[in-house]
Amino acid sequence: MQTVTDAAALRAAVRAWRSQGHAIGFVPTMGNLHAGHHSLLRIARSRAERVVASVFVNPTQFGPNEDYARYPRTLAQDQAGLAAHGCDLLFAPDVATMYPSGPERTVTVSVPGVTATLEGAHRPGHFDGVATVVTKLLNLVQPDVAVFGQKDWQQLLVVKTLVRDLALPVQIVPGPTVREADGLALSSRNQYLSADERARAPAIHATLEWMRAQLRAGHPREVVEAAARGRLEQAGFAPDYAVVRRAEDLAEPAAGEDSGLIALIAARLGATRLIDNLPFDGL
């Protein structure tokens, strides 16, 4: 596996592959990689002859009181994992490469609509940072296929929207959420959890499953959402939201709407904020 840090070397490698008729798959990451990221590489490899991954902790998607400074940076470990899971090239730029004018003066990509709720409401500016860095990365790599995990469902919708509206020539492919045996979704932030918090953390997935079962049993959505928040609080969480929405656009479902739904939770456990979701795939 080759590692490059500048745009010219990245584009030269991609250009050489394209001259050989190879399709390019891309997996953007913030590093500190785990089995969930590696599963995205396998999806990219199944759809393209060459696979590029990026590792970049993007400052513009972190709020002023969030964990940008302490977000784990484990490049050597990430390189080994990427090489072992079918990555051909790692793009590991610094902040100056991605933001030549500085993060505060960068051109910003904003995706209206789908960013106005849930994560967008609780983390103002977060999705502008996501949309901006993803647009930059897609322009730099120019892949045929890019793979994004479904654990960040709202982020996936944001990326799909910007690709459609900006007419970017790339197919966005979702990667299923990878979980621990007890249901906890894999996340780089899980390592922040204490032993006691780690034991409590699977309550998020259990609550999502409970919400789905309650909706299928015919209970009103608002009642289920309120009870889900209560369940999380009893388990030691401070929930930001526990809701059921339409999976395609995160709008509140109409009365009687019983297909294409998804349950989503964001909650703090101690100092760590965790998110997860569970598509219903019809009721």
Secondary structure, 3 states (H helix, E strand, C coil): CEEECCHHHHHHHHHHHHHCCCCEEEEEECCCCCHHHHHHHHHHHHHCCEEEEEECCCHHHCCCCCCCCCCCCCHHHHHHHHHHCCCCEEECCCHHHHCCCCHHHCCCCCCCCCCCCCHHHHCCCHHHHHHHHHHHHHHHHCCCEEEEECCCHHHHHHHHHHHHHCCCCCEEEEECCCECCCCCECCHHHHHCCHHHHHHCCHHHHHHHHHHHHHHCCCCHHHHHHHHHHHHHHCCCEEEEEEEEECCCCCCCCCCCCCCEEEEEEEEECCEEEEEEEECCCC
